[in-house]
Amino acid sequence: YPRERLAGMLEDADAPVLLTHEKLKSVLPAHGSRVVSLDTEWATVARQPATAPVHVGGADSLAYVIFTSGSTGRPKGAMNAHAGIVNRLLWMQQEYGLTGADTVVQKTPFSFDVSVWEFFWPLLTGARLVVAKPGGHQDPAYLAKLLREERVTTVHFVPSMLRAFLEEPGIEGLSHLRRVVCSGEALTADLVTKAHARLPAGTEVHNLYGPTEAAVDVSYFHCARGTPRTSIPIGRPVANTRLYVLDAQGQPTPVGVPGELFIGGVQVGLGYWRRPQLTAERFVPDVYSQVPEARLYRTGDVARWLADGTLEYLGRSDFQVKL
Protein backbone atom coordinates (compact mmCIF):
# COMPACT_ATOMS: atom_id res chain seq x y z
CA TYR A 1 0.00 0.00 0.00
CA PRO A 2 1.13 3.59 -0.44
CA ARG A 3 2.90 4.90 2.64
CA GLU A 4 0.24 7.57 3.10
CA ARG A 5 -2.54 4.96 3.21
CA LEU A 6 -0.61 2.86 5.73
CA ALA A 7 -0.04 5.93 7.89
CA GLY A 8 -3.72 6.87 7.78
CA MET A 9 -4.91 3.38 8.73
CA LEU A 10 -2.36 2.99 11.54
CA GLU A 11 -3.17 6.40 12.96
CA ASP A 12 -6.91 5.84 12.75
CA ALA A 13 -6.97 2.25 14.04
CA ASP A 14 -4.57 2.96 16.92
CA ALA A 15 -3.95 -0.80 17.16
CA PRO A 16 -1.90 -1.83 20.22
CA VAL A 17 -0.06 -4.60 18.33
CA LEU A 18 1.11 -4.73 14.71
CA LEU A 19 2.07 -8.08 13.14
CA THR A 20 4.54 -7.87 10.25
CA HIS A 21 7.77 -9.30 8.82
CA GLU A 22 11.24 -8.01 9.53
CA LYS A 23 11.84 -6.86 5.95
CA LEU A 24 8.71 -4.70 6.03
CA LYS A 25 9.60 -2.68 9.12
CA SER A 26 11.50 -0.15 7.02
CA VAL A 27 8.46 0.72 4.88
CA LEU A 28 6.20 1.38 7.85
CA PRO A 29 5.40 4.98 8.68
CA ALA A 30 5.76 6.28 12.21
CA HIS A 31 3.25 4.67 14.59
CA GLY A 32 2.71 3.84 18.24
CA SER A 33 1.94 0.12 17.98
CA ARG A 34 4.04 -2.66 19.45
CA VAL A 35 5.58 -4.53 16.51
CA VAL A 36 5.89 -8.31 16.41
CA SER A 37 7.86 -9.75 13.47
CA LEU A 38 6.32 -13.10 12.63
CA ASP A 39 9.45 -14.40 10.91
CA THR A 40 12.08 -13.45 13.53
CA GLU A 41 10.43 -13.17 16.95
CA TRP A 42 9.12 -16.67 17.67
CA ALA A 43 11.34 -16.83 20.75
CA THR A 44 9.38 -13.90 22.15
CA VAL A 45 6.09 -15.52 21.17
CA ALA A 46 7.13 -18.81 22.79
CA ARG A 47 7.46 -17.08 26.18
CA GLN A 48 3.78 -16.14 26.19
CA PRO A 49 1.21 -18.24 28.12
CA ALA A 50 0.04 -21.38 26.31
CA THR A 51 -3.36 -21.35 28.03
CA ALA A 52 -6.43 -19.98 26.26
CA PRO A 53 -7.09 -16.33 27.08
CA VAL A 54 -10.23 -15.25 28.90
CA HIS A 55 -13.14 -14.97 26.49
CA VAL A 56 -14.36 -11.37 26.54
CA GLY A 57 -16.19 -11.10 23.20
CA GLY A 58 -19.78 -11.75 22.26
CA ALA A 59 -22.09 -11.77 19.26
CA ASP A 60 -22.24 -7.97 19.19
CA SER A 61 -18.50 -7.50 19.68
CA LEU A 62 -16.36 -6.04 16.93
CA ALA A 63 -14.99 -8.79 14.67
CA TYR A 64 -12.97 -6.70 12.23
CA VAL A 65 -12.46 -3.26 10.72
CA ILE A 66 -11.81 -2.94 6.99
CA PHE A 67 -10.76 0.45 5.66
CA THR A 68 -12.66 1.56 2.59
CA SER A 69 -12.11 4.91 0.92
CA GLY A 70 -15.61 5.22 -0.52
CA SER A 71 -16.32 8.76 -1.66
CA THR A 72 -14.44 10.52 1.14
CA GLY A 73 -10.88 10.20 -0.15
CA ARG A 74 -9.45 9.29 3.27
CA PRO A 75 -9.97 5.63 4.19
CA LYS A 76 -12.70 5.04 6.77
CA GLY A 77 -12.95 1.91 8.88
CA ALA A 78 -16.14 -0.11 8.38
CA MET A 79 -16.88 -2.10 11.55
CA ASN A 80 -18.62 -5.48 11.54
CA ALA A 81 -19.71 -7.61 14.49
CA HIS A 82 -19.31 -11.36 15.02
CA ALA A 83 -23.05 -12.01 14.65
CA GLY A 84 -23.12 -10.42 11.19
CA ILE A 85 -20.21 -12.33 9.71
CA VAL A 86 -21.28 -15.62 11.35
CA ASN A 87 -24.73 -15.19 9.79
CA ARG A 88 -23.13 -14.54 6.42
CA LEU A 89 -20.92 -17.64 6.65
CA LEU A 90 -23.72 -19.92 7.85
CA TRP A 91 -25.98 -18.69 5.04
CA MET A 92 -23.28 -19.43 2.46
CA GLN A 93 -22.86 -22.95 3.78
CA GLN A 94 -26.62 -23.52 3.77
CA GLU A 95 -26.90 -22.24 0.21
CA TYR A 96 -23.84 -23.83 -1.40
CA GLY A 97 -22.83 -26.66 0.94
CA LEU A 98 -19.05 -27.09 1.02
CA THR A 99 -17.76 -30.52 2.02
CA GLY A 100 -14.40 -32.07 2.75
CA ALA A 101 -14.12 -32.82 -0.97
CA ASP A 102 -14.11 -29.10 -1.87
CA THR A 103 -11.13 -26.82 -2.41
CA VAL A 104 -11.43 -23.04 -2.08
CA VAL A 105 -8.71 -20.71 -3.33
CA GLN A 106 -7.93 -17.67 -1.17
CA LYS A 107 -6.68 -14.92 -3.46
CA THR A 108 -8.49 -11.75 -2.41
CA PRO A 109 -6.33 -9.16 -0.60
CA PHE A 110 -7.51 -8.83 2.99
CA SER A 111 -8.25 -5.14 2.48
CA PHE A 112 -11.30 -6.44 0.57
CA ASP A 113 -13.99 -8.15 2.66
CA VAL A 114 -14.44 -11.09 0.26
CA SER A 115 -11.25 -12.41 1.87
CA VAL A 116 -13.25 -12.96 5.09
CA TRP A 117 -15.40 -15.73 3.60
CA GLU A 118 -12.50 -17.08 1.54
CA PHE A 119 -10.59 -17.68 4.77
CA PHE A 120 -13.30 -18.79 7.15
CA TRP A 121 -15.89 -20.64 5.05
CA PRO A 122 -13.60 -23.59 4.21
CA LEU A 123 -12.15 -23.60 7.74
CA LEU A 124 -15.67 -23.82 9.21
CA THR A 125 -16.71 -26.71 6.99
CA GLY A 126 -13.61 -28.90 6.69
CA ALA A 127 -12.96 -27.97 3.06
CA ARG A 128 -9.43 -27.49 1.76
CA LEU A 129 -8.00 -23.97 1.61
CA VAL A 130 -5.39 -23.08 -1.00
CA VAL A 131 -3.68 -19.70 -0.57
CA ALA A 132 -2.59 -18.02 -3.80
CA LYS A 133 0.81 -16.34 -3.99
CA PRO A 134 1.01 -12.60 -3.31
CA GLY A 135 -0.17 -10.74 -6.40
CA GLY A 136 -1.55 -13.95 -7.89
CA HIS A 137 -5.06 -12.49 -8.00
CA GLN A 138 -3.87 -10.22 -10.82
CA ASP A 139 -2.37 -12.98 -12.99
CA PRO A 140 -4.93 -14.94 -15.07
CA ALA A 141 -2.36 -17.45 -16.35
CA TYR A 142 -1.15 -18.22 -12.83
CA LEU A 143 -4.75 -18.58 -11.60
CA ALA A 144 -5.68 -20.97 -14.41
CA LYS A 145 -2.65 -23.11 -13.57
CA LEU A 146 -3.40 -22.99 -9.83
CA LEU A 147 -7.05 -23.95 -10.30
CA ARG A 148 -6.05 -26.87 -12.49
CA GLU A 149 -3.20 -28.20 -10.34
CA GLU A 150 -4.99 -27.81 -7.00
CA ARG A 151 -8.34 -29.11 -8.35
CA VAL A 152 -10.12 -26.00 -7.06
CA THR A 153 -13.92 -26.27 -6.83
CA THR A 154 -14.78 -22.73 -5.65
CA VAL A 155 -13.26 -19.40 -6.69
CA HIS A 156 -14.22 -15.74 -6.46
CA PHE A 157 -13.70 -13.14 -9.18
CA VAL A 158 -14.54 -9.50 -9.50
CA PRO A 159 -16.18 -9.29 -12.94
CA SER A 160 -13.32 -7.33 -14.55
CA MET A 161 -10.85 -10.03 -13.52
CA LEU A 162 -13.23 -12.79 -14.62
CA ARG A 163 -13.28 -11.21 -18.08
CA ALA A 164 -9.49 -11.39 -18.24
CA PHE A 165 -9.46 -14.95 -16.84
CA LEU A 166 -11.87 -16.16 -19.52
CA GLU A 167 -9.28 -15.28 -22.19
CA GLU A 168 -6.89 -17.91 -20.84
CA PRO A 169 -6.47 -21.03 -23.01
CA GLY A 170 -7.46 -24.39 -21.57
CA ILE A 171 -9.89 -23.25 -18.87
CA GLU A 172 -12.63 -25.39 -20.40
CA GLY A 173 -10.65 -28.30 -18.95
CA LEU A 174 -11.10 -27.18 -15.32
CA SER A 175 -13.33 -30.18 -14.67
CA HIS A 176 -13.28 -29.81 -10.87
CA LEU A 177 -14.53 -26.20 -10.88
CA ARG A 178 -18.07 -26.24 -9.48
CA ARG A 179 -18.81 -22.60 -8.74
CA VAL A 180 -17.58 -19.16 -9.71
CA VAL A 181 -18.72 -16.45 -7.29
CA CYS A 182 -18.76 -12.86 -8.55
CA SER A 183 -19.08 -9.66 -6.52
CA GLY A 184 -17.48 -6.24 -6.08
CA GLU A 185 -18.59 -4.84 -9.43
CA ALA A 186 -21.68 -5.01 -11.63
CA LEU A 187 -21.86 -8.37 -13.44
CA THR A 188 -23.01 -8.01 -17.06
CA ALA A 189 -25.13 -10.45 -19.05
CA ASP A 190 -22.55 -10.74 -21.83
CA LEU A 191 -19.87 -11.75 -19.33
CA VAL A 192 -22.12 -14.46 -17.86
CA THR A 193 -22.79 -15.76 -21.38
CA LYS A 194 -19.05 -15.86 -22.05
CA ALA A 195 -18.37 -17.64 -18.75
CA HIS A 196 -20.95 -20.31 -19.55
CA ALA A 197 -19.41 -20.77 -22.99
CA ARG A 198 -15.78 -21.04 -21.79
CA LEU A 199 -16.09 -22.89 -18.49
CA PRO A 200 -17.05 -26.57 -18.06
CA ALA A 201 -20.76 -27.40 -18.27
CA GLY A 202 -20.85 -28.27 -14.56
CA THR A 203 -19.58 -24.85 -13.42
CA GLU A 204 -22.18 -22.52 -11.93
CA VAL A 205 -21.91 -18.72 -11.93
CA HIS A 206 -23.32 -16.82 -8.93
CA ASN A 207 -23.71 -13.05 -8.55
CA LEU A 208 -23.46 -11.67 -5.00
CA TYR A 209 -23.91 -8.08 -3.86
CA GLY A 210 -23.05 -6.27 -0.66
CA PRO A 211 -21.10 -3.36 0.81
CA THR A 212 -18.24 -3.62 3.29
CA GLU A 213 -20.57 -2.01 5.83
CA ALA A 214 -22.87 -5.06 5.95
CA ALA A 215 -20.74 -8.19 6.49
CA VAL A 216 -19.65 -8.85 2.92
CA ASP A 217 -22.78 -9.82 0.91
CA VAL A 218 -26.49 -9.26 1.43
CA SER A 219 -28.05 -10.64 -1.78
CA TYR A 220 -27.43 -13.49 -4.21
CA PHE A 221 -28.47 -14.69 -7.66
CA HIS A 222 -27.74 -17.92 -9.52
CA CYS A 223 -27.00 -17.17 -13.18
CA ALA A 224 -28.60 -20.31 -14.61
CA ARG A 225 -27.43 -21.65 -17.95
CA GLY A 226 -29.82 -21.41 -20.87
CA THR A 227 -31.70 -18.43 -19.40
CA PRO A 228 -31.14 -15.42 -21.69
CA ARG A 229 -31.05 -12.07 -19.88
CA THR A 230 -30.32 -8.50 -20.83
CA SER A 231 -29.10 -7.75 -17.29
CA ILE A 232 -28.04 -9.80 -14.28
CA PRO A 233 -29.98 -9.13 -11.05
CA ILE A 234 -28.28 -8.92 -7.68
CA GLY A 235 -31.01 -11.28 -6.54
CA ARG A 236 -32.72 -11.91 -3.22
CA PRO A 237 -31.64 -11.16 0.37
CA VAL A 238 -29.52 -13.67 2.27
CA ALA A 239 -30.79 -15.16 5.55
CA ASN A 240 -31.85 -12.76 8.32
CA THR A 241 -31.38 -9.78 6.02
CA ARG A 242 -33.96 -7.35 4.67
CA LEU A 243 -33.58 -5.13 1.61
CA TYR A 244 -35.67 -2.04 0.97
CA VAL A 245 -35.92 0.15 -2.12
CA LEU A 246 -37.09 3.55 -0.86
CA ASP A 247 -38.01 6.82 -2.57
CA ALA A 248 -36.87 10.31 -1.55
CA GLN A 249 -39.54 10.38 1.20
CA GLY A 250 -38.37 7.07 2.65
CA GLN A 251 -41.35 5.11 1.31
CA PRO A 252 -41.05 1.72 -0.45
CA THR A 253 -41.21 1.96 -4.24
CA PRO A 254 -43.48 -0.26 -6.35
CA VAL A 255 -42.08 -3.08 -8.48
CA GLY A 256 -40.09 -1.66 -11.38
CA VAL A 257 -39.66 1.82 -9.88
CA PRO A 258 -36.07 2.83 -8.99
CA GLY A 259 -35.13 4.00 -5.52
CA GLU A 260 -32.23 3.94 -3.07
CA LEU A 261 -31.31 0.55 -1.63
CA PHE A 262 -31.32 0.21 2.17
CA ILE A 263 -30.11 -2.86 4.10
CA GLY A 264 -31.59 -4.12 7.37
CA GLY A 265 -31.08 -7.15 9.57
CA VAL A 266 -28.31 -8.87 11.47
CA GLN A 267 -25.55 -8.14 8.96
CA VAL A 268 -25.76 -4.35 9.18
CA GLY A 269 -22.42 -3.21 10.56
CA LEU A 270 -21.63 -1.23 13.70
CA GLY A 271 -20.79 1.94 11.79
CA TYR A 272 -17.53 3.67 10.96
CA TRP A 273 -14.57 3.52 13.32
CA ARG A 274 -14.32 6.83 15.18
CA ARG A 275 -16.58 8.60 12.65
CA PRO A 276 -19.82 9.25 14.59
CA GLN A 277 -21.12 11.93 12.21
CA LEU A 278 -20.65 9.77 9.12
CA THR A 279 -22.09 6.77 10.98
CA ALA A 280 -25.24 8.73 11.83
CA GLU A 281 -25.57 9.81 8.21
CA ARG A 282 -25.28 6.33 6.68
CA PHE A 283 -26.67 4.11 9.46
CA VAL A 284 -30.20 5.37 10.05
CA PRO A 285 -33.01 4.13 12.36
CA ASP A 286 -34.83 1.06 11.00
CA VAL A 287 -38.48 2.11 11.13
CA TYR A 288 -39.53 -1.30 9.79
CA SER A 289 -37.95 -3.31 12.62
CA GLN A 290 -39.44 -4.31 15.97
CA VAL A 291 -35.92 -4.50 17.44
CA PRO A 292 -35.02 -1.42 19.52
CA GLU A 293 -32.10 0.57 18.12
CA ALA A 294 -32.09 -1.46 14.87
CA ARG A 295 -30.59 0.43 11.97
CA LEU A 296 -30.67 0.45 8.18
CA TYR A 297 -27.54 0.99 6.14
CA ARG A 298 -28.07 3.54 3.41
CA THR A 299 -26.05 2.20 0.47
CA GLY A 300 -26.26 5.11 -1.98
CA ASP A 301 -26.97 2.50 -4.67
CA VAL A 302 -30.01 2.74 -6.93
CA ALA A 303 -32.01 -0.44 -7.49
CA ARG A 304 -35.48 -1.68 -8.34
CA TRP A 305 -37.55 -4.76 -7.64
CA LEU A 306 -38.30 -6.97 -10.63
CA ALA A 307 -41.56 -8.87 -11.11
CA ASP A 308 -39.92 -12.18 -10.15
CA GLY A 309 -38.95 -10.85 -6.71
CA THR A 310 -35.28 -10.22 -7.46
CA LEU A 311 -33.41 -6.92 -7.25
CA GLU A 312 -31.72 -5.18 -10.16
CA TYR A 313 -28.79 -2.84 -9.48
CA LEU A 314 -29.00 0.32 -11.60
CA GLY A 315 -26.08 2.48 -10.46
CA ARG A 316 -25.22 5.13 -7.90
CA SER A 317 -27.40 7.90 -6.48
CA ASP A 318 -24.40 10.23 -6.33
CA PHE A 319 -21.44 11.02 -8.58
CA GLN A 320 -19.10 8.47 -7.03
CA VAL A 321 -16.69 6.85 -9.47
CA LYS A 322 -15.14 3.49 -8.60
CA LEU A 323 -11.66 2.69 -9.92
C-alpha positions in Angstrom: 0.0 0.0 0.0 1.1 3.6 -0.4 2.9 4.9 2.6 0.2 7.6 3.1 -2.5 5.0 3.2 -0.6 2.9 5.7 0.0 5.9 7.9 -3.7 6.9 7.8 -4.9 3.4 8.7 -2.4 3.0 11.5 -3.2 6.4 13.0 -6.9 5.8 12.8 -7.0 2.3 14.0 -4.6 3.0 16.9 -4.0 -0.8 17.2 -1.9 -1.8 20.2 -0.1 -4.6 18.3 1.1 -4.7 14.7 2.1 -8.1 13.1 4.5 -7.9 10.3 7.8 -9.3 8.8 11.2 -8.0 9.5 11.8 -6.9 5.9 8.7 -4.7 6.0 9.6 -2.7 9.1 11.5 -0.2 7.0 8.5 0.7 4.9 6.2 1.4 7.9 5.4 5.0 8.7 5.8 6.3 12.2 3.2 4.7 14.6 2.7 3.8 18.2 1.9 0.1 18.0 4.0 -2.7 19.4 5.6 -4.5 16.5 5.9 -8.3 16.4 7.9 -9.8 13.5 6.3 -13.1 12.6 9.5 -14.4 10.9 12.1 -13.5 13.5 10.4 -13.2 17.0 9.1 -16.7 17.7 11.3 -16.8 20.7 9.4 -13.9 22.2 6.1 -15.5 21.2 7.1 -18.8 22.8 7.5 -17.1 26.2 3.8 -16.1 26.2 1.2 -18.2 28.1 0.0 -21.4 26.3 -3.4 -21.4 28.0 -6.4 -20.0 26.3 -7.1 -16.3 27.1 -10.2 -15.2 28.9 -13.1 -15.0 26.5 -14.4 -11.4 26.5 -16.2 -11.1 23.2 -19.8 -11.7 22.3 -22.1 -11.8 19.3 -22.2 -8.0 19.2 -18.5 -7.5 19.7 -16.4 -6.0 16.9 -15.0 -8.8 14.7 -13.0 -6.7 12.2 -12.5 -3.3 10.7 -11.8 -2.9 7.0 -10.8 0.4 5.7 -12.7 1.6 2.6 -12.1 4.9 0.9 -15.6 5.2 -0.5 -16.3 8.8 -1.7 -14.4 10.5 1.1 -10.9 10.2 -0.1 -9.4 9.3 3.3 -10.0 5.6 4.2 -12.7 5.0 6.8 -13.0 1.9 8.9 -16.1 -0.1 8.4 -16.9 -2.1 11.6 -18.6 -5.5 11.5 -19.7 -7.6 14.5 -19.3 -11.4 15.0 -23.1 -12.0 14.6 -23.1 -10.4 11.2 -20.2 -12.3 9.7 -21.3 -15.6 11.3 -24.7 -15.2 9.8 -23.1 -14.5 6.4 -20.9 -17.6 6.6 -23.7 -19.9 7.9 -26.0 -18.7 5.0 -23.3 -19.4 2.5 -22.9 -23.0 3.8 -26.6 -23.5 3.8 -26.9 -22.2 0.2 -23.8 -23.8 -1.4 -22.8 -26.7 0.9 -19.1 -27.1 1.0 -17.8 -30.5 2.0 -14.4 -32.1 2.8 -14.1 -32.8 -1.0 -14.1 -29.1 -1.9 -11.1 -26.8 -2.4 -11.4 -23.0 -2.1 -8.7 -20.7 -3.3 -7.9 -17.7 -1.2 -6.7 -14.9 -3.5 -8.5 -11.7 -2.4 -6.3 -9.2 -0.6 -7.5 -8.8 3.0 -8.3 -5.1 2.5 -11.3 -6.4 0.6 -14.0 -8.2 2.7 -14.4 -11.1 0.3 -11.3 -12.4 1.9 -13.2 -13.0 5.1 -15.4 -15.7 3.6 -12.5 -17.1 1.5 -10.6 -17.7 4.8 -13.3 -18.8 7.2 -15.9 -20.6 5.0 -13.6 -23.6 4.2 -12.1 -23.6 7.7 -15.7 -23.8 9.2 -16.7 -26.7 7.0 -13.6 -28.9 6.7 -13.0 -28.0 3.1 -9.4 -27.5 1.8 -8.0 -24.0 1.6 -5.4 -23.1 -1.0 -3.7 -19.7 -0.6 -2.6 -18.0 -3.8 0.8 -16.3 -4.0 1.0 -12.6 -3.3 -0.2 -10.7 -6.4 -1.6 -13.9 -7.9 -5.1 -12.5 -8.0 -3.9 -10.2 -10.8 -2.4 -13.0 -13.0 -4.9 -14.9 -15.1 -2.4 -17.5 -16.4 -1.2 -18.2 -12.8 -4.7 -18.6 -11.6 -5.7 -21.0 -14.4 -2.7 -23.1 -13.6 -3.4 -23.0 -9.8 -7.1 -24.0 -10.3 -6.0 -26.9 -12.5 -3.2 -28.2 -10.3 -5.0 -27.8 -7.0 -8.3 -29.1 -8.4 -10.1 -26.0 -7.1 -13.9 -26.3 -6.8 -14.8 -22.7 -5.7 -13.3 -19.4 -6.7 -14.2 -15.7 -6.5 -13.7 -13.1 -9.2 -14.5 -9.5 -9.5 -16.2 -9.3 -12.9 -13.3 -7.3 -14.5 -10.9 -10.0 -13.5 -13.2 -12.8 -14.6 -13.3 -11.2 -18.1 -9.5 -11.4 -18.2 -9.5 -14.9 -16.8 -11.9 -16.2 -19.5 -9.3 -15.3 -22.2 -6.9 -17.9 -20.8 -6.5 -21.0 -23.0 -7.5 -24.4 -21.6 -9.9 -23.2 -18.9 -12.6 -25.4 -20.4 -10.7 -28.3 -19.0 -11.1 -27.2 -15.3 -13.3 -30.2 -14.7 -13.3 -29.8 -10.9 -14.5 -26.2 -10.9 -18.1 -26.2 -9.5 -18.8 -22.6 -8.7 -17.6 -19.2 -9.7 -18.7 -16.4 -7.3 -18.8 -12.9 -8.6 -19.1 -9.7 -6.5 -17.5 -6.2 -6.1 -18.6 -4.8 -9.4 -21.7 -5.0 -11.6 -21.9 -8.4 -13.4 -23.0 -8.0 -17.1 -25.1 -10.4 -19.0 -22.5 -10.7 -21.8 -19.9 -11.7 -19.3 -22.1 -14.5 -17.9 -22.8 -15.8 -21.4 -19.1 -15.9 -22.1 -18.4 -17.6 -18.8 -21.0 -20.3 -19.5 -19.4 -20.8 -23.0 -15.8 -21.0 -21.8 -16.1 -22.9 -18.5 -17.1 -26.6 -18.1 -20.8 -27.4 -18.3 -20.9 -28.3 -14.6 -19.6 -24.8 -13.4 -22.2 -22.5 -11.9 -21.9 -18.7 -11.9 -23.3 -16.8 -8.9 -23.7 -13.1 -8.6 -23.5 -11.7 -5.0 -23.9 -8.1 -3.9 -23.1 -6.3 -0.7 -21.1 -3.4 0.8 -18.2 -3.6 3.3 -20.6 -2.0 5.8 -22.9 -5.1 5.9 -20.7 -8.2 6.5 -19.7 -8.9 2.9 -22.8 -9.8 0.9 -26.5 -9.3 1.4 -28.1 -10.6 -1.8 -27.4 -13.5 -4.2 -28.5 -14.7 -7.7 -27.7 -17.9 -9.5 -27.0 -17.2 -13.2 -28.6 -20.3 -14.6 -27.4 -21.7 -18.0 -29.8 -21.4 -20.9 -31.7 -18.4 -19.4 -31.1 -15.4 -21.7 -31.0 -12.1 -19.9 -30.3 -8.5 -20.8 -29.1 -7.8 -17.3 -28.0 -9.8 -14.3 -30.0 -9.1 -11.1 -28.3 -8.9 -7.7 -31.0 -11.3 -6.5 -32.7 -11.9 -3.2 -31.6 -11.2 0.4 -29.5 -13.7 2.3 -30.8 -15.2 5.6 -31.9 -12.8 8.3 -31.4 -9.8 6.0 -34.0 -7.4 4.7 -33.6 -5.1 1.6 -35.7 -2.0 1.0 -35.9 0.2 -2.1 -37.1 3.5 -0.9 -38.0 6.8 -2.6 -36.9 10.3 -1.6 -39.5 10.4 1.2 -38.4 7.1 2.7 -41.3 5.1 1.3 -41.0 1.7 -0.5 -41.2 2.0 -4.2 -43.5 -0.3 -6.3 -42.1 -3.1 -8.5 -40.1 -1.7 -11.4 -39.7 1.8 -9.9 -36.1 2.8 -9.0 -35.1 4.0 -5.5 -32.2 3.9 -3.1 -31.3 0.6 -1.6 -31.3 0.2 2.2 -30.1 -2.9 4.1 -31.6 -4.1 7.4 -31.1 -7.2 9.6 -28.3 -8.9 11.5 -25.6 -8.1 9.0 -25.8 -4.4 9.2 -22.4 -3.2 10.6 -21.6 -1.2 13.7 -20.8 1.9 11.8 -17.5 3.7 11.0 -14.6 3.5 13.3 -14.3 6.8 15.2 -16.6 8.6 12.7 -19.8 9.3 14.6 -21.1 11.9 12.2 -20.6 9.8 9.1 -22.1 6.8 11.0 -25.2 8.7 11.8 -25.6 9.8 8.2 -25.3 6.3 6.7 -26.7 4.1 9.5 -30.2 5.4 10.1 -33.0 4.1 12.4 -34.8 1.1 11.0 -38.5 2.1 11.1 -39.5 -1.3 9.8 -38.0 -3.3 12.6 -39.4 -4.3 16.0 -35.9 -4.5 17.4 -35.0 -1.4 19.5 -32.1 0.6 18.1 -32.1 -1.5 14.9 -30.6 0.4 12.0 -30.7 0.5 8.2 -27.5 1.0 6.1 -28.1 3.5 3.4 -26.1 2.2 0.5 -26.3 5.1 -2.0 -27.0 2.5 -4.7 -30.0 2.7 -6.9 -32.0 -0.4 -7.5 -35.5 -1.7 -8.3 -37.5 -4.8 -7.6 -38.3 -7.0 -10.6 -41.6 -8.9 -11.1 -39.9 -12.2 -10.1 -38.9 -10.9 -6.7 -35.3 -10.2 -7.5 -33.4 -6.9 -7.3 -31.7 -5.2 -10.2 -28.8 -2.8 -9.5 -29.0 0.3 -11.6 -26.1 2.5 -10.5 -25.2 5.1 -7.9 -27.4 7.9 -6.5 -24.4 10.2 -6.3 -21.4 11.0 -8.6 -19.1 8.5 -7.0 -16.7 6.8 -9.5 -15.1 3.5 -8.6 -11.7 2.7 -9.9 
